[in-house]
């Protein structure tokens, strides 16, 4: 089978980025509007995964994030097994927002759901709708957030018929303010702790869909373990806020956090400063990602540069906090690895076990 | 030309509502999660247009809203005139969120943009992308909000090719808390002040699109004034937050507010209690709405029950504040009318000049 890459799979970051940069600059220019409300933004949060406003006694953090195309996998797999998987899809969507929000040190407090369907008929499928609602509620409870409301438009002509565009916006507080993790304390000698992913999460799904089209059995293809490819893809994204909340309760304040999503392990060097991130230990790669990498003929650079490869979230902590961080994560049922360390030096991620290096030029997330 | 109605135009509220009610109940069940953060929700805000959390010194309000299908009108009209109109579409999108947020008495402080395109190519059209960004920034400045960030996914297979799903989430504060307008002070004798709309806003657009399909000249049809139908539809939604902020500065706290969107003037009876809303004065109807009503053969019940018919926002104020409310609105460049009064009695909207009554059964916005 021929090689598949991201450009073929329909995600062309080079086309998105110019608008993104234009928008980032225009957005930054509006910051002064906060002054009339007696607030101010933390400018360092621009370009980070959540926006932070100083409200005096505490900071507010906010974010809007979208699921992407993972619901298409659920739709296709449902036709094989009869399950809707929208309970899991709901968790994925919430995780997109929550896992970004917590990177700045915020406790998520409330969310809004955005469910835009291709037509009113979407909401008429009772099993699917019930699963979506139940999964969303469960994920809110798991994260300790209040589900404040949402929007359920029917957008024929904008959203594809019988499809749904799912997104979530999340509000959080940073309190005490010392929990803020915008990265000013990141330093050489810090330890990189990686938290286990549960599978593909919601990143690399376009590639997986392209692969499913080419497999004779599609989503029904059996992985070595016997799991169906479609069902393995649909294992929901981990919710990491129980770990970050437990860390705060244990008195551990990370120096920085990165949610490993688009751009895969290149996100490890998300922090704006020039540091070298030297990885000595790799987490176990979930079977579905091993299968995806093997079947698409991806090399290590493509795999680790685009997929989570077993690490869904990176915590950068003082070396003295590393073991405690592991223990706190494991107590929350999340596997964790002391995977590497931060060093002074040029901006790069060096993955020693693979002899692989990503340079600073490989990641552009800021204007 | 035959009659066109909402069901034909693809918006079937009877199909959306059961899921909405299921979701509202599940969402309400998550409210207890706020306790662990030392916050509590204002339960009365559920079913209102924005969600409100008591944070001690002030309330926080939040909302996520979507534009709907109005961008399709921009796309079609662009092919006639060469303008993209996405600067105006940006204002429409922001207005959907801001005009809802302010109904609870909140000052909007920050927004996130959600722009989900049918593919990376959408962002490659430089004029359209530049207009979208510029219009968004301008609308943020007009409302005094900081544009905190956003999401610009490319969702081939979910969003229709070369289309875009636009939404906004908005965060606001209610401070002092006495600015809260969840409606506990609404009373018989209050005055209903209506604020002028600029045109169709973003409500009734499916019907307008259906009409355009049936007109021989489509969006190029000339209205009596000479304006093109498409361009008249694209006049952007009014941003009402300058009025509500100026009212607060003038010491006028409305007893309740309603954003007149879906369900048109039926939204005037949005408040949960049973009151009779007697309208004695009608605002001027924008030309594009007169044209739409006439061409679709809608009667007054359909027109006022679904469209804004010249009134984009309703303020319910103490009778003693009515004249001052008018003056404040007009000083912000927004026409306003003392249009009616609140009376004890059954839940209904009586539009006297039209001999038209909407009963409480005509509006279902709560579980």
Interface residues (C-beta under 8 A of the other chain):
Chain A: X10 X11 X12 X13 X15 X16 X18 X19 X20 X22 X23 X24 X26 X27 X29 X30 X31 X32 X33 X34 X36 X37 X39 X41 X46 X50 X51 X53 X56 X57 X60 X62 X63 X64 X65 X66 X68 X69 X71 X72 X107 X109 X110 X112 X113 X114 X116 X119 X120 X121 X123 X124 X126 X129 X130 X133 X134 X136 X137 X140 X141 X144 X145 X146 X147 X148 X149 X150 X151 X152 X153 X154 X155 X156 X157 X158 X159 X160 X163 X164 X165 X167 X169 X171 X173 X206 X209
Chain B: X10 X11 X12 X13 X15 X16 X18 X19 X20 X22 X23 X24 X26 X27 X29 X30 X31 X32 X33 X34 X36 X37 X39 X41 X46 X50 X51 X53 X56 X57 X60 X62 X63 X64 X65 X66 X68 X69 X71 X72 X107 X109 X110 X112 X113 X114 X116 X119 X120 X121 X123 X124 X126 X129 X130 X133 X134 X136 X137 X140 X141 X144 X145 X146 X147 X148 X149 X150 X151 X152 X153 X154 X155 X156 X157 X158 X159 X160 X163 X164 X165 X167 X169 X171 X173 X206 X209
